[in-house]
Amino acid sequence: APEAANLPRCAPDHSGTPDAPEVPNLPRFVPDVSGSPIVSGAANAAAEPGVPAAFTPPRWLCNPHLQTIVANRRWRLLARPEARRLRGLEWVIDAGDGVRLQGFHTVAAGGIKADGKKRAAATGGVSGARGMFPVVEVHGKTSVSGASIGSPPSRRALVVMIHGWEGSAESVYMRATASHLHQRGHDVFRLNLRDHGDSHHLNPGLFSGAHIGEVVGAVRRLQRLAGDRPMVLLGFSLGGNFALRVGIRAAAAGIDRLVRIYAVSPCLDPAATTLAIDRSFIYRRYFLPRWRRSLRRKAELFPDRYDLARLGGADSCMALTDAVIAAWSPFASAADYFASYTLTGNALGALTVPATIVAAADDPVIPAADYDTLPSSPLLEVHLQPAGGHCGFLERLPAPAWYERFIADHLESTLAELPFVAECAS
């Protein structure tokens, strides 16, 4: 695992998009440490006393598998009624090239006022915004239109969230984090990747980790929903991988309102992660049936396109990847497929937006050695904790995860230092 000093030990078209003011020299929250993007908890505490310095779970909650498994258990929301009640209006976004992605928009009080339809409130009700992007009727849910941007810019953002593989906008960690950010005054948009959640019907093609173009297209559309506010991208696991790749492509795609990316336990080497999942009976048993269920749903909706008999009896995630690639993918092999979205090495040296990674050295499916390969860059910082598992970071149960407070505090500091935000808010 990478060394970290003083860490506590634990036994398409965007025409009409509002022009964003130029933001020169975006501030980094923590400076480079010895030429490495890895920032220790101690260094973070020295830079910003208000931000939780390091994740320090109780001894009984140190096990990385316990952290990983418990983090996405529904009962974690029992003590968080605001997360259970979180509501958001369903949107279907034209992501370009005929692709449609689903998401749910929750608005902080006073964020968007709807003209006679609905009014933004703590429950997150908000109407559709005319001219922003196509909204369609989905499963009997009627879209509405006619919203107008109502509040002045402030130290608040639109946070676009992306879940992990075989998760969804309704995953526990998505609801919990969205609720926390919403309570801190931010608008949140929980985006479903293709074929995740109840979205299999929207596109005939299968989900692929290589489909970064449609996520870039969706984020480009969503910046119009931000109005005069800055936009932030927050991804978990595979969603963190997507978020970081959006950060590489943001400038070329005209995504000019994106001021920060957060990635929690991001998948950097998908081939290594797939093998790690397969080596664990627990994780293989979790992911493989869910992926098969997703493929069955797709075949039910598009029977002329998908014959699941072509998959044979694949009994691991890697074997099923090989079968899907051979049956319905343009890639020559699984190795070529994984290479298309691997972020180890110098890939993140091409970031065009500041990015903050929160990860754990004991993550059971993301090798800590992956972080050794990341480049030193003024746009990249890695907060590598000694414990936390995969998207866990639970300090006690069923309390919020440590990263919820860390990201919210880090974000407020970042927004306060942005020139155009500070000027508008003063």
Summary of the structure (lengths in Angstrom):
residues: 426
radius of gyration: 20.6
end to end distance: 44.4
largest distance: 62.7
contacts: 1467
relative contact order: 0.18
helix: 36%
strand: 15%
